[in-house]
Amino acid sequence: MTQITLHNSKTRTREVFVPLNPADVRLYLCGPTVYDRAHLGNARPVLVFDVLVSLLRHVYGDGAVTYARNFTDVDDKINDRAAATGRSIRDVTDETIAWYHADMDALGAARPDFEPRATDWIPAMVEMIAALIERGNAYEAEGHVLFAVDSYDDYGALSGRSVEDMIAGARVEIAPFKRNPMDFVLWKPSVLGQPGWESPWGFGRPGWHIECSAMSYGLLGASFDIHGGGIDLQFPHHENEIAQSCCAHPEGSFARYWLHNEMLLVDGRKMSKSLGNFFTVRDLLDQGVPGEVIRLVMLGTHYSRTMDWTDDKRIEAEGALRRWHALTDGVEAGAIDPDVVTALADNLNTAGAIAVLHRLAAAGEAATLRASAQLLGFLQPEMGVWVDAADDVAQRVESLLAQRLDAKAARDFAAADAIRDRLVAAGIVLKDKPGGGTDWEIGAGAALDMLKG
């Protein structure tokens, strides 16, 4: 069996992945707060876990993996959006979840086995909060229930910070009823117009952190294999999840392996509305960027490194995918190249796996390319038809390059140069290889209609 190694954020070391039960590998990914469209950075953990689940199912079997990703559908941002638009909270969250599904589907991300909504799990959260109070890990104060950070000795272990450092570096909500500034809310009161549920502590709603603990326990148990999300969630969200889960269910270990992906930049700068470089997945799709292209750009950088979205990367990815589609059109998938599996098993090295795909394409190994690309979520029928196989740019370019090669062989250099000039004029960037043959990509501002006829 393939040996998978992962960088475990919990131990800060590379570890061999050993599931609790190879017949039931269980994963949990923190999902979105559903009040608006998913921006490009929101898609990164989804794509990382999509490839991880694909690898695990390849290694352990399709029926041996359980994957859960939640929807946070109770939050002040949702309340504000509903109030601003005069719509019900449920209407806003239903619409946003539908948007999210459509956008992630367009990126080729398979839907998880479970997609729990926080509002469907309120009784489980109330039960967990009551257990924490009974065990002395939480306390009531002025209509709130708070987790007592001092009651959990390992608090801060995930992020590697002391409580003092966390207080100094975090924007902590100062409230006179807190015993410790780092104590966090498990339950808070709701006023008129806010969503709420009856509880032993009055009419109110849950804090953010408790929902993932309750849902992961209900779906995956007190101990499961992998938990993940963006590095921005490591503290305080994941730190708090660990504390409340381990205290509520001391018989378990909660998540054994933690994966955190780094953040996203756009043209070397942090994505920001004030910089004019903030965009959603839907913005790109509506601009005509295929979801498969977005996926290739995103997976071209290892999840542990900051990913920089640039237009050059988009153009390069589109050119590569056009070549892959042209090469594999009508070809049945063969066997997956073991080098692709080896790369993914090495801490999910998607960039290394994609390099193997490029090598397979260059060698013309169409059947192996199709199977190997599909393991990473490319060349899938459900991605939609954005490349017209009957009139495909890649086929036209390859045909012209073949004619150029024939002209060179016949020493008709004028004809060869004319073909080259036609391709360059159309915006195709050519790179002649020392051993023969030509690599190419679609350049910025390409005029592809010039290649017709």
C-alpha positions in Angstrom: 0.0 0.0 0.0 1.2 3.5 -0.8 2.7 5.3 2.2 1.3 8.8 2.7 3.3 11.4 4.6 1.7 14.7 5.8 3.0 17.7 7.6 1.0 17.7 10.9 0.5 21.3 12.1 -0.2 19.8 15.6 3.3 18.4 15.9 5.1 20.7 13.4 6.7 17.6 11.8 6.3 15.4 8.7 4.6 12.2 9.8 3.6 9.0 8.1 -0.2 9.0 7.9 -1.6 6.0 9.8 -5.5 6.1 9.9 -7.3 5.0 13.0 -9.2 2.6 10.8 -8.0 2.0 7.2 -11.6 0.9 6.3 -13.0 4.2 7.7 -10.7 7.2 7.1 -12.4 10.4 8.4 -11.8 14.0 7.6 -13.3 17.4 8.6 -12.8 20.7 6.8 -14.0 24.0 8.2 -16.4 25.4 5.6 -17.7 28.9 4.8 -19.9 31.3 6.7 -22.7 31.7 4.1 -23.4 35.4 3.7 -21.8 36.2 0.4 -19.9 34.8 -2.6 -16.8 32.7 -2.0 -13.7 34.7 -2.9 -10.7 33.0 -4.5 -8.9 32.4 -1.2 -12.0 30.5 0.1 -11.5 28.0 -2.7 -8.0 27.0 -1.7 -8.7 24.7 1.2 -11.6 23.2 -0.7 -9.3 22.2 -3.6 -6.5 21.0 -1.2 -8.9 18.7 0.6 -10.5 17.6 -2.7 -7.1 16.3 -3.9 -6.4 14.8 -0.5 -9.7 12.9 -0.5 -9.1 11.7 -4.0 -5.7 10.4 -2.9 -7.1 8.7 0.2 -9.8 7.0 -1.9 -7.3 5.8 -4.4 -5.1 4.3 -1.6 -7.8 3.0 0.8 -10.8 2.5 -1.5 -13.8 4.7 -2.5 -16.0 3.4 0.3 -13.3 3.8 3.0 -13.2 7.6 3.3 -15.8 9.9 5.0 -15.4 13.6 4.4 -17.4 16.3 6.2 -17.4 20.1 5.5 -19.8 22.4 7.4 -21.8 25.5 6.6 -21.9 28.2 9.3 -25.4 29.6 8.8 -25.7 31.5 12.1 -23.5 34.5 12.4 -23.7 38.3 12.8 -22.6 38.9 9.2 -25.5 36.8 8.0 -27.9 38.8 10.3 -26.5 42.0 9.0 -27.0 40.9 5.3 -30.5 39.8 6.0 -31.4 43.1 7.8 -29.8 45.2 5.0 -31.7 43.4 2.2 -35.0 42.9 4.1 -34.9 39.2 3.6 -35.1 36.3 6.0 -31.9 34.8 7.3 -32.9 31.4 5.9 -33.4 32.9 2.4 -29.9 34.5 2.5 -28.2 31.3 3.7 -30.1 29.1 1.2 -29.1 31.4 -1.7 -25.5 31.6 -0.6 -25.2 27.9 -0.2 -26.5 27.4 -3.7 -23.9 29.9 -5.0 -21.2 28.1 -3.1 -22.2 24.7 -4.5 -22.3 26.1 -8.1 -18.9 27.8 -7.8 -17.1 24.8 -6.2 -18.7 22.5 -8.7 -17.3 24.6 -11.4 -13.8 24.1 -10.0 -14.3 20.3 -10.1 -14.5 19.9 -6.3 -16.5 16.8 -5.4 -19.1 17.5 -2.7 -18.3 16.0 0.7 -20.2 13.0 2.1 -21.7 15.4 4.8 -22.4 19.1 4.6 -23.9 19.9 8.0 -25.5 23.2 8.6 -24.9 24.7 12.1 -28.6 25.5 12.6 -29.4 21.8 12.3 -27.1 21.0 15.2 -28.2 23.4 17.9 -29.4 20.6 20.3 -26.0 18.8 20.0 -24.2 22.1 20.8 -26.4 22.7 23.8 -25.6 19.2 25.0 -21.9 19.7 24.6 -22.0 23.0 26.4 -23.9 21.5 29.3 -21.2 18.8 29.6 -18.4 21.4 29.6 -20.2 23.2 32.5 -20.7 20.0 34.4 -17.0 19.1 34.0 -15.9 22.5 35.2 -14.5 23.7 31.8 -17.2 26.3 31.2 -19.2 28.8 33.3 -22.3 31.0 33.0 -22.0 34.8 33.3 -24.6 37.4 32.5 -26.5 35.2 30.0 -23.4 33.9 28.4 -21.6 30.6 28.7 -17.8 30.8 28.3 -15.1 28.2 28.0 -12.5 28.6 30.8 -9.2 28.5 29.0 -7.3 27.9 32.3 -9.1 24.6 32.7 -7.3 23.1 29.7 -3.5 22.7 30.2 -2.7 22.2 26.5 -4.4 25.4 25.3 -2.1 27.1 22.8 -0.3 23.9 21.7 -1.6 23.9 18.2 -0.6 27.5 17.4 2.6 27.2 19.6 1.7 30.3 21.6 1.5 30.9 25.3 -1.7 32.4 26.7 0.2 35.7 27.4 1.4 35.8 23.7 -2.1 35.1 22.5 -3.6 37.9 24.6 -0.9 40.3 23.3 -1.3 39.4 19.7 -5.1 38.9 19.4 -8.0 41.2 19.4 -9.6 39.8 22.5 -13.2 40.9 23.3 -12.8 42.5 26.7 -15.9 41.8 28.9 -16.2 42.3 32.6 -17.8 38.9 33.1 -14.8 37.0 31.7 -12.6 35.3 34.3 -9.7 35.3 31.8 -9.5 37.6 28.7 -8.9 34.5 26.5 -12.1 32.8 27.7 -14.3 32.4 24.6 -18.1 32.3 24.1 -19.9 29.1 23.8 -23.4 30.6 24.1 -24.7 34.2 24.0 -28.0 35.8 24.4 -30.2 36.9 21.5 -32.3 40.0 21.4 -35.4 40.8 19.3 -34.7 40.3 15.6 -31.7 38.0 16.1 -31.9 34.3 15.5 -32.1 32.3 18.7 -33.1 29.0 20.4 -34.2 28.2 23.9 -31.5 26.7 26.2 -30.8 26.2 29.9 -29.1 29.6 29.8 -31.9 31.5 28.2 -32.9 32.4 24.6 -29.7 32.7 22.6 -27.4 31.3 19.9 -24.1 29.4 19.9 -20.7 30.9 19.6 -18.7 30.2 16.4 -16.3 27.6 17.7 -18.7 25.2 19.3 -20.5 24.3 16.1 -17.5 22.5 14.5 -16.8 20.5 17.7 -20.5 19.4 17.9 -20.8 18.5 14.2 -17.5 16.7 13.9 -18.3 14.6 17.0 -21.7 13.7 15.7 -20.5 12.7 12.3 -16.9 11.4 12.9 -16.7 10.6 16.6 -14.5 11.7 19.5 -11.4 10.7 17.5 -10.9 11.1 13.8 -8.0 11.3 11.4 -7.6 14.7 9.7 -8.9 18.3 10.3 -8.0 21.3 8.2 -8.6 24.7 6.9 -6.8 27.9 6.1 -3.8 29.0 8.3 -6.0 32.0 9.5 -8.2 29.5 11.3 -5.4 27.9 13.3 -5.9 30.5 16.0 -8.3 31.0 17.6 -10.8 28.8 15.8 -9.0 25.5 15.7 -7.2 26.1 19.0 -10.6 26.5 20.6 -12.1 23.5 18.9 -9.4 21.3 20.3 -9.8 22.7 23.9 -13.6 22.3 24.0 -13.7 18.9 22.2 -11.0 17.3 24.3 -12.6 18.6 27.5 -16.1 17.5 26.5 -14.9 14.1 25.3 -11.7 13.2 27.1 -12.1 9.6 25.9 -11.1 10.8 22.4 -8.1 12.6 20.8 -10.2 14.8 18.5 -8.3 15.3 15.2 -4.9 13.4 15.0 -3.5 15.2 12.0 -4.0 18.9 11.1 -3.4 20.4 7.7 -3.4 24.2 7.2 -3.0 25.8 3.8 -1.2 29.2 3.4 -2.9 32.3 2.2 -3.4 33.8 -1.3 -2.0 36.8 -3.0 -3.0 38.5 -6.2 0.0 39.8 -8.3 2.2 39.7 -5.2 -0.2 41.6 -2.9 -2.7 40.7 -0.3 -6.2 40.5 -1.9 -8.1 43.6 -0.8 -11.1 45.6 -2.1 -9.1 48.8 -1.4 -6.4 47.6 -3.7 -8.8 46.7 -6.4 -7.6 43.1 -6.6 -10.3 41.4 -4.7 -12.5 39.0 -6.7 -14.7 36.0 -6.1 -14.6 32.7 -7.9 -17.8 33.8 -9.7 -16.1 36.9 -10.9 -13.5 34.8 -12.7 -16.0 32.4 -14.1 -18.2 35.2 -15.4 -15.1 36.7 -17.1 -14.7 33.5 -19.0 -12.0 31.8 -17.0 -12.8 28.1 -17.0 -13.0 26.5 -13.6 -10.5 23.9 -14.7 -8.0 26.6 -15.4 -8.6 28.2 -11.9 -8.0 24.7 -10.4 -4.7 24.2 -12.2 -3.4 27.6 -11.2 -4.4 27.0 -7.6 -2.9 23.5 -7.4 0.3 24.6 -9.1 1.6 25.9 -5.7 2.1 23.6 -2.7 -0.6 24.1 -0.1 2.0 25.1 2.6 3.2 28.0 0.5 1.6 31.4 -0.2 -0.1 31.1 -3.6 0.2 34.1 -5.9 -2.6 34.4 -8.6 -1.3 36.1 -11.7 -2.6 36.5 -15.2 0.5 34.9 -16.6 -0.2 31.8 -14.6 -3.8 31.8 -15.9 -2.7 32.0 -19.5 -0.1 29.3 -19.0 -2.6 27.0 -17.3 -5.2 27.5 -20.1 -2.6 26.6 -22.7 -1.6 23.5 -20.9 -5.1 22.3 -20.4 -5.9 22.9 -24.1 -3.0 20.7 -25.0 -4.1 18.0 -22.6 -7.7 18.0 -23.9 -6.5 17.8 -27.5 -4.2 14.9 -26.7 -6.8 12.9 -24.8 -9.9 13.7 -26.8 -11.6 10.4 -27.4 -9.0 8.4 -25.5 -10.0 6.1 -22.7 -8.2 6.5 -19.3 -5.4 4.0 -18.8 -3.4 3.4 -15.6 -2.4 6.2 -13.3 1.3 7.0 -13.5 2.8 5.9 -10.2 5.0 9.1 -10.1 1.8 11.1 -9.8 0.7 9.0 -6.8 4.2 9.3 -5.3 4.2 13.0 -5.6 0.7 13.4 -3.9 1.7 10.9 -1.2 4.6 13.2 -0.4 2.7 15.7 1.7 0.3 16.4 -1.1 2.8 17.7 -3.5 0.4 18.9 -6.2 3.0 20.9 -8.0 5.2 17.8 -8.4 2.2 15.8 -9.6 1.4 18.4 -12.2 5.0 18.4 -13.4 4.5 14.6 -14.1 1.3 15.5 -16.1 3.3 17.9 -18.3 5.9 15.2 -18.9 3.2 12.7 -19.9 1.7 15.2 -22.3 5.1 16.0 -23.8 5.6 12.2 -24.4 2.2 11.8 -25.9 1.1 9.3 -23.4 -2.6 10.2 -23.7 -4.3 7.3 -21.8 -1.9 7.6 -18.8 -2.3 11.4 -18.9 -6.1 11.2 -18.8 -6.1 8.7 -15.8 -3.4 10.6 -13.9 -5.0 14.0 -14.5 -8.4 12.7 -13.3 -6.8 11.8 -10.0 -6.1 15.5 -9.5 -9.5 16.5 -10.7 -8.7 17.5 -14.3 -10.1 16.2 -17.6 -13.3 15.2 -15.8 -16.6 15.2 -17.8 -18.4 17.1 -15.0 -16.0 20.1 -15.6 -18.0 21.0 -18.6 -17.0 21.5 -22.2 -15.0 24.7 -22.5 -12.6 23.3 -25.2 -14.3 22.6 -28.5 -12.6 19.4 -29.7 -13.7 19.9 -33.3 -12.2 23.4 -33.6 -9.7 23.4 -30.7 -6.9 25.9 -30.5 -4.5 23.2 -29.4 -5.3 21.0 -32.4 -4.8 23.9 -34.8 -1.5 24.8 -33.2 -0.2 21.3 -33.2 -1.3 20.9 -36.8 0.6 24.0 -37.8 3.7 22.9 -35.8 3.6 19.5 -37.6 3.5 21.3 -41.0 6.4 23.5 -39.9 8.4 20.4 -38.9 7.7 18.9 -42.3 8.7 22.1 -44.1 12.0 22.1 -42.1 12.6 18.4 -43.0 12.1 19.3 -46.7 14.4 22.3 -46.2 11.6 24.7 -47.2 12.7 27.2 -44.6 10.6 30.0 -46.1 7.4 27.9 -45.5 8.6 27.0 -42.0 9.2 30.7 -41.2 5.9 31.7 -42.5 4.1 29.2 -40.3 6.1 30.4 -37.3 5.3 34.0 -38.1 1.6 33.1 -38.4 1.6 31.5 -34.9 3.5 34.4 -33.3 1.2 36.9 -34.9 -1.7 35.1 -33.4 -0.2 35.4 -29.9 1.3 31.9 -29.6 4.6 31.9 -27.7 6.9 29.2 -29.2 9.9 27.6 -27.6 12.0 25.4 -29.8 13.6 22.5 -27.9 17.3 21.6 -28.5 16.4 18.0 -29.2 13.7 18.9 -31.7 10.0 19.7 -31.3 8.4 22.9 -30.0 6.7 23.8 -26.7 4.1 26.5 -26.9 1.6 28.5 -24.9 -1.1 31.1 -25.5 0.3 34.5 -24.8 -1.5 37.6 -23.4 -3.8 39.3 -25.9 -3.7 36.3 -28.3 -5.8 36.7 -31.5 -6.7 33.0 -32.0 -9.1 33.6 -34.9 -6.0 34.2 -37.0 -5.3 30.4 -36.8 -8.5 29.4 -38.5 -8.5 28.3 -42.1 
